[in-house]
Amino acid sequence: MIPVKIRISPGAKIPEYQSNGSSGADICAFIEEPVKIFPGDTALIPTGIFIEIPVGYEAQIRPRSGLALKHGITLLNTPGTIDADYRGEVKIIMANFGKEDFSVQSGMRIAQMVFSKVYRSHFIETDILNQTERNDGGFGHSGI
């Protein structure tokens, strides 16, 4: 476990793991009134939480599978990264790929937050890269 400091707005919910084996802590919406997301639209949903992540870690914001399967609701910029030096409110970019309007209610579990170790790179400029079997084979190069 890593220590993550959290400040919450009055009435907001602290992220919560739903089981002992959960990788992600569920994050809830913190809104004054319901937000309707029409098919094909997006909405930025506040959570009322502010976190301080230790240097060397990040928080990844991911969709909830039940919302995706049952309603076509996902998150854009997935996984979204919260850097260790960010101190603003965590907000969730929700998108409706479903066929019906979706109403976000305050307190509704809308996303999950997973913490990961971050490895920073030292970039070494070169004119030549080692050859591989794949080389520059890109999108769909290995077939379906």
C-alpha positions in Angstrom: 0.0 0.0 0.0 1.1 3.5 -0.7 0.0 6.5 1.5 -2.3 8.8 -0.5 -3.5 12.0 1.3 -7.0 13.0 0.4 -9.1 16.1 1.0 -12.8 15.9 0.3 -15.4 18.6 -0.2 -18.2 18.4 2.5 -20.7 15.7 1.3 -18.3 14.1 -1.2 -17.4 10.4 -0.8 -13.9 9.0 -0.2 -12.9 6.5 -3.0 -13.6 3.0 -1.8 -12.5 -0.5 -2.8 -15.5 -2.8 -3.2 -13.7 -6.0 -2.3 -10.3 -7.2 -0.9 -9.2 -8.1 -4.4 -10.2 -4.9 -6.1 -7.4 -3.1 -8.0 -9.4 0.1 -8.4 -11.1 2.2 -5.8 -14.5 3.4 -7.0 -14.9 7.2 -7.4 -18.3 8.9 -7.0 -19.9 11.9 -8.7 -20.2 15.0 -6.6 -22.7 17.2 -8.3 -25.5 19.6 -7.1 -28.1 18.2 -9.6 -28.2 15.3 -12.0 -26.2 15.6 -15.3 -27.8 14.1 -18.4 -25.4 12.8 -21.0 -27.0 12.4 -24.4 -25.9 9.7 -26.8 -22.7 10.8 -28.5 -22.0 13.5 -25.9 -19.5 14.0 -23.1 -19.6 15.6 -19.7 -17.0 16.6 -17.1 -18.2 15.3 -13.8 -16.7 16.7 -10.5 -15.9 14.2 -7.6 -15.2 16.6 -4.7 -11.9 14.8 -4.0 -8.4 16.2 -4.1 -5.4 13.9 -3.6 -1.7 14.0 -2.9 0.1 11.1 -4.5 3.7 10.3 -3.5 6.4 11.1 -6.0 7.1 8.1 -8.1 3.4 7.0 -8.4 0.4 8.0 -10.5 -3.3 7.5 -10.3 -5.0 6.1 -13.4 -8.7 6.8 -13.9 -10.5 4.0 -15.6 -14.1 3.2 -16.7 -16.4 0.9 -14.7 -17.2 -2.2 -16.7 -20.9 -2.4 -15.6 -21.6 1.2 -16.9 -19.9 0.3 -20.1 -21.7 -3.0 -20.7 -25.2 -1.9 -19.5 -25.3 1.7 -20.7 -22.5 2.3 -23.2 -20.8 4.7 -20.7 -17.0 5.0 -20.8 -14.4 7.6 -20.0 -12.4 9.5 -22.5 -8.6 9.9 -22.1 -8.6 6.4 -20.7 -6.7 5.6 -18.6 -6.5 9.2 -17.5 -3.4 10.0 -15.5 -3.2 12.0 -12.3 0.4 13.1 -11.7 2.0 13.2 -8.3 2.2 17.0 -8.4 -1.4 17.7 -9.3 -3.5 19.1 -6.5 -6.7 20.1 -8.2 -10.1 18.4 -8.0 -10.3 15.0 -9.6 -12.9 15.3 -12.4 -14.1 12.5 -14.7 -14.6 12.9 -18.5 -17.6 10.7 -19.2 -18.8 9.7 -22.7 -22.1 8.2 -23.7 -21.7 5.7 -26.6 -25.0 4.1 -25.7 -28.4 4.6 -27.5 -30.2 6.3 -24.6 -29.7 9.3 -22.4 -27.7 8.6 -19.2 -28.3 10.5 -16.0 -25.4 10.9 -13.6 -26.5 11.3 -10.0 -24.5 12.7 -7.1 -23.0 9.8 -5.1 -23.1 7.4 -8.2 -20.0 5.3 -8.7 -18.7 6.6 -12.1 -15.0 5.6 -12.4 -12.3 3.7 -10.7 -8.8 4.8 -9.6 -5.8 2.5 -9.8 -2.4 3.5 -8.5 0.8 2.6 -10.4 4.5 3.0 -10.0 6.0 5.4 -12.5 9.3 4.8 -14.2 10.9 7.9 -15.7 13.2 7.6 -18.7 16.4 9.1 -19.8 16.2 9.6 -23.6 19.4 8.9 -25.6 19.4 10.4 -29.0 20.6 8.1 -31.8 20.6 7.7 -35.6 20.1 3.9 -35.5 17.8 1.6 -33.6 18.3 -2.1 -33.2 16.4 -4.2 -35.7 13.6 -6.6 -34.6 11.4 -9.1 -36.4 8.6 -6.6 -36.3 10.6 -3.5 -37.1 8.1 -0.8 -38.2 5.1 -3.1 -38.6 2.2 -1.1 -37.1 -1.5 -1.3 -36.9 -2.8 -4.7 -37.8 0.6 -5.9 -39.0 0.1 -9.4 -37.4 -3.4 -10.0 -38.8 -6.8 -10.2 -37.2 
